[in-house]
């Protein structure tokens, strides 16, 4: 049986190969600081993004711009003694 790290590495590499075989969609949007962005996403990610945007009554680009204004969630404090 493979070590857990090896399984994680294998899954990571399989994911890379799988995503490289998928057609990508390039989203053009403007970041909160005015920087033009070009974000490649897979077809599945684009579908999910469009569904989320439609539910909010926005375009995918407007949703990305809106989310860029939200602060990142705080990181959990490192546990001591683990």
N, C-alpha and C positions, 0 to 999 in steps of 0.2 A: 504494500500500500504506500502511496506517495505521501510525503510530508505535507502538512497543511500549507506551508509557504509555497510548495511546488504546485499544489492544487490551485491556490490563488493566482500564481503566475500563469498557469495554464488557462484559467478562466479569463484572465486579463488579455492574454495573447489571442485567444479565440474571439473575444469581443472586438479586438482591433481588426482581425481578419474579417469578421462579420460586418463591421461598420465600413470597412474599406470597400466592400462589395456592394454596399447600398448606394443608391443615388442620393446625392446631397442637395439640399436647398440652401441658397445663400440669401440671408435676410439683411437688407440694408436698413439701418436705423440710426438715430442720433442719440448719443449718450447724454447724461445729465449735464456734462460740462461742454456740450456742443460738438464733441468729437464724432465724426462720422464713423460708424462701425459696419463691418461686414462679417456676419456670424454664420458659419456653416452649420447646418443641423441635418440630421437624417430625416427621411420621409416620415418616419414614425414620430419623431420629435416635432416636426412641422405640423403634423396632424393634431397632435396634442396641444401644441401652442395655439393653433388656430381655434380649436374648440374652447380653450380657456379664454382667448380673446373675444370670441363670439359671445360667450356667456356674460362677459362684462360690457359688451357693446362697443368693443374697440377693435382696431386692426392689430395684427401681430406686432408690427413695429411700435405702435402706441403702447401696447402692453409691456414690451421690453423697456421702453423709455420710462413708463410708470414704475415698474419694478426696480429699475436702476436708482430711483430716488429713495427707495426704502433702505434703512440701515440693515446691515448683516446681523443675524442673530448672534448673541454673545457665545463665545466658546465655553464649554464646560471647564471648570477648574480642574487641573490635573490632580488625581487622587494621590495621596501620600501613602507610601508603604505597599503599593500594588506591584 
